[in-house]
């Protein structure tokens, strides 16, 4: 018998976020390191930033996609626990809700476009995930 996917608790963070792309050799801007949630990832191809939307600096070299809201999954989740993120993302994918995921050592954050938030919350509640204020 297959194990049912975990039912998760999550909350909606208030801060509007932006996802930014800079060239791989760019310096990490100080404004990207402010706010309640930020993430910096560098690869050979790019420097990606998730940061507070109202802190994004003006620079024509930066590609910015704003209007994101973060859903914080209530962790921590042990590394041996499987299917956590999948149980949250699969229903959103089936409902055609775009996401941007960020994981930390203890938990996962799923970014949803603010315009899709109401629909996403309905989908997540409909499959048994529980939102906390």
C-alpha positions, 0 to 999 in steps of 0.5 A: 500500500502506497504511503499517502503524501504528508499534509503540511502546515504553512504560513503566508509571509507578508513581504512582497519579493522579487526574483532577480538575475544578474551576470555570473561575475556581478558583485552581490548587491548590498540591497539584496541582503536586506529584508525578512527573506533573501536568497543568493545563488551563483552558478557559472551562468548567473547570479540569482537573487530572491529579495524584498521587492521594494529594495531592488536597486535600479540597474539596467543590467538586472532582470527583475520579476516582481510580485511574488509572495512566499509560502513558508512550510512549517519545518524543520524537515529531516533530510530522510523525509521524502515527498515533502516539497512534492506533496505541496507542489504537485497540486499547484502544478496540476492547477497550473500555478507557477512557483519558484521554490527556495529551500533552506536547511530547515524548511522550504519556501514556495513563492507564488505570484501575488495574483495567484495567491487566492487560487493557490491557497484554495488548491492547497487547502483542498488537498489537506494542507493547513494554513496558519496565520 
